């Protein structure tokens, strides 16, 4: 995950801020035109939430194993 984010941030450093902002706002505008404001907001909130949960759980392998042990009985599935 860190490698992916570092590669993305490295590419963003070489990109002009105006072009990047224009691209992001274009995507948001297209989503609003297609789905409407509230559905777009719902999509963006869940995308951000998924990113945060994924970064938290999959950032450390031992943390993910502890999470699985809390949900699933240890030893039965793995």
Secondary structure, DSSP 4 states (H G I P E B T S, - for coil): -HHHHHHHHHHHHTS-HHHHHHHHHHHHHHHHHHH-HHHHHHHHHHHHHHHHHHHHHHTSHHHHHHHHHHHS-TTT--
